[in-house]
Amino acid sequence: MALVTEFRVGMTCGGCSGACTRILSGIAGVDDVACDIEAQQVLVTHSAEVEAETLNEALQKWSAASGKSVELVETRAAGEAGGDATAEA
């Protein structure tokens, strides 16, 4: 089953979104990374074998280097609408 993990990321430009895409796309099991700079949202589609914490750790390393904020919002089954509840992989 494919999962989607949502992050709120303090991206301010295409360089930020490009860095997030490169970092997350390099993780085995990640199928797609969609960045929305205006909404400061990153949606990562990945296999169930990829833990949200693995994705979060990768973005937190970038956050420490860039000074940009990163917040893990939720993980849900692909195709489900976003909400407040967090579903663990």
KOLLUMRO-264795 format. One record per residue: x, y, z of N, C-alpha, C, CB in turn. Coordinates in Angstrom, 2 decimals. Glycine has a CB too. Example, Ala and Ser with C-alpha at 12.3 -4.5 7.8 and 13.67 -1.06 7.14 Angstrom:
@n_east 13.19	n_north -5.69	n_up 7.80	ca_east 12.30	ca_north -4.50	ca_up 7.80	c_east 13.20	c_north -3.30	c_up 7.80	cb_east 11.31	cb_north -4.47	cb_up 9.05 .
@n_east 12.85	n_north -2.25	n_up 7.08	ca_east 13.67	ca_north -1.06	ca_up 7.14	c_east 12.90	c_north 0.03	c_up 7.87	cb_east 14.08	cb_north -0.60	cb_up 5.72 .
end
This chain:
@n_east 0.84	n_north -1.18	n_up 0.00	ca_east 0.00	ca_north 0.00	ca_up 0.00	c_east 0.89	c_north 1.24	c_up 0.00	cb_east -0.96	cb_north 0.00	cb_up 1.22 .
@n_east 0.55	n_north 2.17	n_up -0.88	ca_east 1.29	ca_north 3.42	ca_up -0.93	c_east 0.79	c_north 4.37	c_up 0.16	cb_east 1.16	cb_north 4.08	cb_up -2.33 .
@n_east 1.72	n_north 5.09	n_up 0.74	ca_east 1.42	ca_north 6.07	ca_up 1.78	c_east 1.85	c_north 7.45	c_up 1.31	cb_east 2.12	cb_north 5.70	cb_up 3.11 .
@n_east 1.25	n_north 8.47	n_up 1.91	ca_east 1.64	ca_north 9.85	ca_up 1.67	c_east 1.98	c_north 10.47	c_up 3.02	cb_east 0.52	cb_north 10.66	cb_up 0.93 .
@n_east 3.18	n_north 11.01	n_up 3.13	ca_east 3.58	ca_north 11.73	ca_up 4.34	c_east 3.66	c_north 13.20	c_up 4.00	cb_east 4.95	cb_north 11.20	cb_up 4.90 .
@n_east 3.01	n_north 14.01	n_up 4.82	ca_east 2.95	ca_north 15.45	ca_up 4.60	c_east 3.85	c_north 16.18	c_up 5.59	cb_east 1.51	cb_north 15.95	cb_up 4.73 .
@n_east 4.60	n_north 17.13	n_up 5.06	ca_east 5.45	ca_north 17.99	ca_up 5.87	c_east 5.07	c_north 19.44	c_up 5.62	cb_east 6.95	cb_north 17.76	cb_up 5.55 .
@n_east 5.22	n_north 20.26	n_up 6.64	ca_east 5.14	ca_north 21.71	ca_up 6.50	c_east 6.59	c_north 22.19	c_up 6.56	cb_east 4.22	cb_north 22.39	cb_up 7.65 .
@n_east 7.04	n_north 22.82	n_up 5.47	ca_east 8.45	ca_north 23.18	ca_up 5.34	c_east 8.56	c_north 24.66	c_up 4.99	cb_east 9.15	cb_north 22.31	cb_up 4.26 .
@n_east 9.43	n_north 25.37	n_up 5.66	ca_east 9.63	ca_north 26.80	ca_up 5.44	c_east 10.40	c_north 27.08	c_up 4.16	cb_east 10.35	cb_north 27.41	cb_up 6.61 .
@n_east 9.88	n_north 26.63	n_up 3.04	ca_east 10.53	ca_north 26.86	ca_up 1.74	c_east 10.23	c_north 28.28	c_up 1.27	cb_east 10.04	cb_north 25.83	cb_up 0.67 .
@n_east 11.23	n_north 28.94	n_up 0.72	ca_east 11.05	ca_north 30.30	ca_up 0.24	c_east 11.35	c_north 30.46	c_up -1.24	cb_east 11.90	cb_north 31.23	cb_up 1.03 .
@n_east 11.90	n_north 29.41	n_up -1.87	ca_east 12.28	ca_north 29.54	ca_up -3.28	c_east 12.40	c_north 28.17	c_up -3.93	cb_east 13.62	cb_north 30.31	cb_up -3.41 .
@n_east 12.67	n_north 28.18	n_up -5.22	ca_east 12.85	ca_north 26.93	ca_up -5.96	c_east 14.05	c_north 26.14	c_up -5.49	cb_east 12.98	cb_north 27.22	cb_up -7.42 .
@n_east 15.04	n_north 26.82	n_up -4.95	ca_east 16.21	ca_north 26.12	ca_up -4.42	c_east 15.84	c_north 25.25	c_up -3.24	cb_east 17.29	cb_north 27.11	cb_up -4.02 .
@n_east 14.97	n_north 25.79	n_up -2.39	ca_east 14.50	ca_north 25.03	ca_up -1.22	c_east 13.71	c_north 23.80	c_up -1.67	cb_east 13.63	cb_north 25.92	cb_up -0.31 .
@n_east 12.76	n_north 24.01	n_up -2.58	ca_east 11.94	ca_north 22.88	ca_up -3.02	c_east 12.79	c_north 21.86	c_up -3.77	cb_east 10.79	cb_north 23.36	cb_up -3.92 .
@n_east 13.77	n_north 22.33	n_up -4.53	ca_east 14.66	ca_north 21.41	ca_up -5.23	c_east 15.49	c_north 20.58	c_up -4.27	cb_east 15.58	cb_north 22.18	cb_up -6.16 .
@n_east 15.97	n_north 21.21	n_up -3.20	ca_east 16.75	ca_north 20.49	ca_up -2.19	c_east 15.89	c_north 19.43	c_up -1.52	cb_east 17.32	cb_north 21.46	cb_up -1.14 .
@n_east 14.66	n_north 19.78	n_up -1.15	ca_east 13.76	ca_north 18.80	ca_up -0.51	c_east 13.49	c_north 17.64	c_up -1.45	cb_east 12.43	cb_north 19.48	cb_up -0.10 .
@n_east 13.25	n_north 17.94	n_up -2.72	ca_east 12.98	ca_north 16.89	ca_up -3.70	c_east 14.19	c_north 15.97	c_up -3.86	cb_east 12.60	cb_north 17.50	cb_up -5.06 .
@n_east 15.38	n_north 16.54	n_up -3.99	ca_east 16.60	ca_north 15.72	ca_up -4.15	c_east 16.84	c_north 14.84	c_up -2.93	cb_east 17.83	cb_north 16.62	cb_up -4.39 .
@n_east 16.70	n_north 15.40	n_up -1.75	ca_east 16.95	ca_north 14.66	ca_up -0.51	c_east 15.99	c_north 13.50	c_up -0.37	cb_east 16.83	cb_north 15.59	cb_up 0.71 .
@n_east 14.70	n_north 13.78	n_up -0.54	ca_east 13.69	ca_north 12.76	ca_up -0.32	c_east 13.66	c_north 11.72	c_up -1.45	cb_east 12.33	cb_north 13.40	cb_up -0.18 .
@n_east 13.90	n_north 12.14	n_up -2.68	ca_east 13.90	ca_north 11.21	ca_up -3.81	c_east 15.03	c_north 10.21	c_up -3.72	cb_east 13.99	cb_north 11.98	cb_up -5.12 .
@n_east 16.08	n_north 10.54	n_up -2.98	ca_east 17.22	ca_north 9.65	ca_up -2.82	c_east 16.99	c_north 8.52	c_up -1.83	cb_east 18.40	cb_north 10.43	cb_up -2.41 .
@n_east 15.85	n_north 8.52	n_up -1.15	ca_east 15.55	ca_north 7.48	ca_up -0.17	c_east 14.83	c_north 6.34	c_up -0.88	cb_east 14.68	cb_north 8.04	cb_up 0.99 .
@n_east 15.35	n_north 5.13	n_up -0.74	ca_east 14.74	ca_north 3.96	ca_up -1.37	c_east 13.31	c_north 3.79	c_up -0.89	cb_east 15.56	cb_north 2.69	cb_up -1.07 .
@n_east 12.40	n_north 3.57	n_up -1.83	ca_east 11.00	ca_north 3.39	ca_up -1.50	c_east 10.16	c_north 4.64	c_up -1.68	cb_east 10.88	cb_north 2.92	cb_up -0.10 .
@n_east 10.81	n_north 5.79	n_up -1.94	ca_east 10.08	ca_north 7.03	ca_up -2.22	c_east 9.74	c_north 7.04	c_up -3.71	cb_east 10.93	cb_north 8.30	cb_up -1.81 .
@n_east 8.43	n_north 7.19	n_up -3.99	ca_east 7.96	ca_north 7.17	ca_up -5.37	c_east 7.78	c_north 8.55	c_up -5.98	cb_east 6.67	cb_north 6.42	cb_up -5.45 .
@n_east 7.42	n_north 9.54	n_up -5.14	ca_east 7.15	ca_north 10.87	ca_up -5.67	c_east 7.30	c_north 11.90	c_up -4.55	cb_east 5.73	cb_north 10.95	cb_up -6.29 .
@n_east 7.77	n_north 13.08	n_up -4.92	ca_east 7.86	ca_north 14.20	ca_up -3.99	c_east 7.21	c_north 15.40	c_up -4.68	cb_east 9.36	cb_north 14.50	cb_up -3.58 .
@n_east 6.20	n_north 15.99	n_up -4.03	ca_east 5.51	ca_north 17.16	ca_up -4.58	c_east 5.68	c_north 18.32	c_up -3.60	cb_east 4.00	cb_north 16.86	cb_up -4.84 .
@n_east 6.31	n_north 19.40	n_up -4.08	ca_east 6.54	ca_north 20.57	ca_up -3.24	c_east 5.65	c_north 21.72	c_up -3.70	cb_east 8.03	cb_north 20.99	cb_up -3.28 .
@n_east 5.04	n_north 22.40	n_up -2.75	ca_east 4.23	ca_north 23.59	ca_up -3.01	c_east 4.83	c_north 24.71	c_up -2.16	cb_east 2.70	cb_north 23.35	cb_up -2.67 .
@n_east 5.61	n_north 25.58	n_up -2.81	ca_east 6.32	ca_north 26.64	ca_up -2.09	c_east 5.34	c_north 27.59	c_up -1.41	cb_east 7.24	cb_north 27.42	cb_up -3.04 .
@n_east 4.29	n_north 27.99	n_up -2.13	ca_east 3.33	ca_north 28.95	ca_up -1.58	c_east 2.64	c_north 28.40	c_up -0.33	cb_east 2.28	cb_north 29.32	cb_up -2.65 .
@n_east 2.24	n_north 27.13	n_up -0.38	ca_east 1.56	ca_north 26.50	ca_up 0.77	c_east 2.57	c_north 25.99	c_up 1.81	cb_east 0.67	cb_north 25.34	cb_up 0.29 .
@n_east 3.86	n_north 26.03	n_up 1.45	ca_east 4.93	ca_north 25.50	ca_up 2.30	c_east 4.64	c_north 24.05	c_up 2.69	cb_east 5.10	cb_north 26.38	cb_up 3.56 .
@n_east 4.26	n_north 23.26	n_up 1.68	ca_east 3.87	ca_north 21.88	ca_up 1.88	c_east 4.70	c_north 20.96	c_up 1.00	cb_east 2.37	cb_north 21.69	cb_up 1.59 .
@n_east 5.12	n_north 19.83	n_up 1.58	ca_east 5.80	ca_north 18.78	ca_up 0.83	c_east 5.01	c_north 17.50	c_up 1.06	cb_east 7.31	cb_north 18.62	cb_up 1.27 .
@n_east 4.60	n_north 16.86	n_up -0.03	ca_east 3.90	ca_north 15.58	ca_up 0.03	c_east 4.81	c_north 14.51	c_up -0.55	cb_east 2.53	cb_north 15.63	cb_up -0.73 .
@n_east 5.08	n_north 13.48	n_up 0.23	ca_east 5.97	ca_north 12.40	ca_up -0.18	c_east 5.15	c_north 11.12	c_up -0.31	cb_east 7.15	cb_north 12.22	cb_up 0.84 .
@n_east 5.10	n_north 10.56	n_up -1.52	ca_east 4.43	ca_north 9.29	ca_up -1.75	c_east 5.49	c_north 8.21	c_up -1.67	cb_east 3.68	cb_north 9.26	cb_up -3.13 .
@n_east 5.22	n_north 7.19	n_up -0.84	ca_east 6.24	ca_north 6.17	ca_up -0.60	c_east 5.60	c_north 4.84	c_up -0.22	cb_east 7.20	cb_north 6.62	cb_up 0.51 .
@n_east 6.42	n_north 3.79	n_up -0.24	ca_east 5.95	ca_north 2.46	ca_up 0.15	c_east 5.82	c_north 2.39	c_up 1.66	cb_east 6.91	cb_north 1.37	cb_up -0.37 .
@n_east 5.08	n_north 1.40	n_up 2.11	ca_east 4.86	ca_north 1.21	ca_up 3.55	c_east 6.16	c_north 0.86	c_up 4.28	cb_east 3.82	cb_north 0.12	cb_up 3.79 .
@n_east 7.16	n_north 0.39	n_up 3.56	ca_east 8.44	ca_north 0.04	ca_up 4.18	c_east 9.22	c_north 1.27	c_up 4.62	cb_east 9.27	cb_north -0.78	cb_up 3.22 .
@n_east 8.90	n_north 2.43	n_up 4.06	ca_east 9.59	ca_north 3.67	ca_up 4.42	c_east 8.86	c_north 4.29	c_up 5.61	cb_east 9.64	cb_north 4.68	cb_up 3.21 .
@n_east 9.59	n_north 4.49	n_up 6.70	ca_east 8.98	ca_north 5.09	ca_up 7.89	c_east 9.01	c_north 6.62	c_up 7.78	cb_east 9.72	cb_north 4.63	cb_up 9.17 .
@n_east 7.96	n_north 7.23	n_up 8.26	ca_east 7.87	ca_north 8.69	ca_up 8.24	c_east 9.06	c_north 9.31	c_up 8.96	cb_east 6.55	cb_north 9.17	cb_up 8.87 .
@n_east 9.53	n_north 8.66	n_up 10.02	ca_east 10.65	ca_north 9.21	ca_up 10.78	c_east 11.93	c_north 9.24	c_up 9.95	cb_east 10.88	cb_north 8.39	cb_up 12.05 .
@n_east 12.10	n_north 8.30	n_up 9.04	ca_east 13.26	ca_north 8.30	ca_up 8.14	c_east 13.22	c_north 9.54	c_up 7.25	cb_east 13.29	cb_north 7.01	cb_up 7.28 .
@n_east 12.05	n_north 9.84	n_up 6.71	ca_east 11.88	ca_north 11.03	ca_up 5.88	c_east 12.11	c_north 12.29	c_up 6.71	cb_east 10.47	cb_north 11.06	cb_up 5.25 .
@n_east 11.55	n_north 12.30	n_up 7.91	ca_east 11.69	ca_north 13.44	ca_up 8.80	c_east 13.15	c_north 13.70	c_up 9.16	cb_east 10.87	cb_north 13.23	cb_up 10.06 .
@n_east 13.88	n_north 12.65	n_up 9.48	ca_east 15.30	ca_north 12.81	ca_up 9.83	c_east 16.09	c_north 13.42	c_up 8.68	cb_east 15.92	cb_north 11.46	cb_up 10.22 .
@n_east 15.79	n_north 12.99	n_up 7.45	ca_east 16.50	ca_north 13.54	ca_up 6.29	c_east 16.20	c_north 15.03	c_up 6.14	cb_east 16.10	cb_north 12.79	cb_up 5.02 .
@n_east 14.94	n_north 15.41	n_up 6.28	ca_east 14.60	ca_north 16.83	ca_up 6.17	c_east 15.11	c_north 17.65	c_up 7.34	cb_east 13.09	cb_north 16.99	cb_up 6.06 .
@n_east 15.18	n_north 17.06	n_up 8.52	ca_east 15.70	ca_north 17.78	ca_up 9.69	c_east 17.18	c_north 18.10	c_up 9.51	cb_east 15.50	cb_north 16.96	cb_up 10.97 .
@n_east 17.95	n_north 17.22	n_up 8.87	ca_east 19.37	ca_north 17.51	ca_up 8.58	c_east 19.47	c_north 18.72	c_up 7.66	cb_east 20.07	cb_north 16.28	cb_up 7.94 .
@n_east 18.62	n_north 18.76	n_up 6.63	ca_east 18.60	ca_north 19.91	ca_up 5.73	c_east 18.19	c_north 21.16	c_up 6.49	cb_east 17.66	cb_north 19.66	cb_up 4.54 .
@n_east 17.19	n_north 21.03	n_up 7.36	ca_east 16.71	ca_north 22.15	ca_up 8.16	c_east 17.83	c_north 22.75	c_up 9.00	cb_east 15.56	cb_north 21.71	cb_up 9.07 .
@n_east 18.63	n_north 21.90	n_up 9.62	ca_east 19.73	ca_north 22.38	ca_up 10.46	c_east 20.75	c_north 23.16	c_up 9.64	cb_east 20.42	cb_north 21.20	cb_up 11.17 .
@n_east 20.99	n_north 22.70	n_up 8.41	ca_east 21.97	ca_north 23.36	ca_up 7.55	c_east 21.42	c_north 24.64	c_up 6.92	cb_east 22.43	cb_north 22.41	cb_up 6.47 .
@n_east 20.13	n_north 24.64	n_up 6.60	ca_east 19.53	ca_north 25.76	ca_up 5.86	c_east 18.86	c_north 26.80	c_up 6.76	cb_east 18.53	cb_north 25.23	cb_up 4.88 .
@n_east 18.52	n_north 26.40	n_up 7.98	ca_east 17.79	ca_north 27.30	ca_up 8.87	c_east 16.31	c_north 27.35	c_up 8.58	cb_east 18.36	cb_north 28.67	cb_up 8.77 .
@n_east 15.82	n_north 26.50	n_up 7.69	ca_east 14.40	ca_north 26.47	ca_up 7.35	c_east 13.67	c_north 25.51	c_up 8.29	cb_east 14.18	cb_north 26.03	cb_up 5.86 .
@n_east 12.41	n_north 25.82	n_up 8.59	ca_east 11.62	ca_north 24.99	ca_up 9.50	c_east 11.08	c_north 23.76	c_up 8.78	cb_east 10.46	cb_north 25.80	cb_up 10.11 .
@n_east 10.96	n_north 22.66	n_up 9.53	ca_east 10.38	ca_north 21.41	ca_up 9.02	c_east 9.49	c_north 20.82	c_up 10.10	cb_east 11.51	cb_north 20.39	cb_up 8.59 .
@n_east 8.26	n_north 20.50	n_up 9.73	ca_east 7.32	ca_north 19.88	ca_up 10.67	c_east 6.63	c_north 18.71	c_up 9.98	cb_east 6.26	cb_north 20.92	cb_up 11.17 .
@n_east 6.69	n_north 17.54	n_up 10.60	ca_east 5.96	ca_north 16.37	ca_up 10.12	c_east 4.49	c_north 16.56	c_up 10.49	cb_east 6.53	cb_north 15.04	cb_up 10.73 .
@n_east 3.61	n_north 16.55	n_up 9.50	ca_east 2.18	ca_north 16.79	ca_up 9.74	c_east 1.45	c_north 15.48	c_up 9.94	cb_east 1.56	cb_north 17.57	cb_up 8.57 .
@n_east 1.53	n_north 14.57	n_up 8.96	ca_east 0.83	ca_north 13.29	ca_up 9.07	c_east 1.29	c_north 12.33	c_up 7.99	cb_east -0.67	cb_north 13.50	cb_up 8.99 .
@n_east 0.96	n_north 11.05	n_up 8.21	ca_east 1.11	ca_north 10.01	ca_up 7.20	c_east -0.25	c_north 9.36	c_up 7.03	cb_east 2.21	cb_north 8.96	cb_up 7.60 .
@n_east -0.66	n_north 9.20	n_up 5.77	ca_east -1.97	ca_north 8.61	ca_up 5.47	c_east -1.86	c_north 7.72	c_up 4.23	cb_east -3.04	cb_north 9.72	cb_up 5.25 .
@n_east -2.86	n_north 6.89	n_up 4.03	ca_east -2.89	ca_north 6.07	ca_up 2.83	c_east -3.04	c_north 6.97	c_up 1.62	cb_east -4.05	cb_north 5.03	cb_up 2.90 .
@n_east -2.34	n_north 6.65	n_up 0.54	ca_east -2.44	ca_north 7.43	ca_up -0.67	c_east -3.89	c_north 7.43	c_up -1.13	cb_east -1.51	cb_north 6.87	cb_up -1.77 .
@n_east -4.40	n_north 8.57	n_up -1.57	ca_east -5.76	ca_north 8.68	ca_up -2.01	c_east -6.71	c_north 9.20	c_up -0.96	cb_east -6.23	cb_north 7.38	cb_up -2.49 .
@n_east -6.28	n_north 9.18	n_up 0.32	ca_east -7.11	ca_north 9.72	ca_up 1.40	c_east -6.90	c_north 11.22	c_up 1.50	cb_east -6.78	cb_north 9.03	cb_up 2.76 .
@n_east -7.95	n_north 11.91	n_up 1.85	ca_east -7.85	ca_north 13.36	ca_up 2.06	c_east -7.08	c_north 13.62	c_up 3.34	cb_east -9.24	cb_north 14.02	cb_up 2.13 .
@n_east -6.34	n_north 14.73	n_up 3.38	ca_east -5.59	ca_north 15.10	ca_up 4.57	c_east -6.54	c_north 15.47	c_up 5.69	cb_east -4.64	cb_north 16.27	cb_up 4.29 .
@n_east -6.04	n_north 15.35	n_up 6.92	ca_east -6.86	ca_north 15.66	ca_up 8.08	c_east -5.96	c_north 15.92	c_up 9.26	cb_east -7.85	cb_north 14.53	cb_up 8.38 .
@n_east -6.55	n_north 15.92	n_up 10.45	ca_east -5.78	ca_north 16.18	ca_up 11.65	c_east -5.20	c_north 14.92	c_up 12.27	cb_east -6.63	cb_north 16.88	cb_up 12.66 .
@n_east -5.79	n_north 13.77	n_up 11.98	ca_east -5.32	ca_north 12.52	ca_up 12.61	c_east -4.06	c_north 12.04	c_up 11.90	cb_east -6.42	cb_north 11.41	cb_up 12.57 .
@n_east -3.14	n_north 11.52	n_up 12.67	ca_east -1.90	ca_north 10.97	ca_up 12.12	c_east -2.00	c_north 9.46	c_up 12.13	cb_east -0.66	cb_north 11.44	cb_up 12.92 .
@n_east -1.79	n_north 8.85	n_up 10.97	ca_east -1.78	ca_north 7.39	ca_up 10.87	c_east -0.33	c_north 6.95	c_up 10.75	cb_east -2.64	cb_north 6.88	cb_up 9.65 .
@n_east 0.08	n_north 6.07	n_up 11.58	ca_east 1.47	ca_north 5.59	ca_up 11.54	c_east 1.63	c_north 4.50	c_up 10.50	cb_east 1.91	cb_north 5.07	cb_up 12.91 .
@n_east 2.77	n_north 4.49	n_up 9.86	ca_east 3.06	ca_north 3.47	ca_up 8.84	c_east 3.28	c_north 2.13	c_up 9.50	cb_east 4.30	cb_north 3.86	cb_up 8.01 .
end
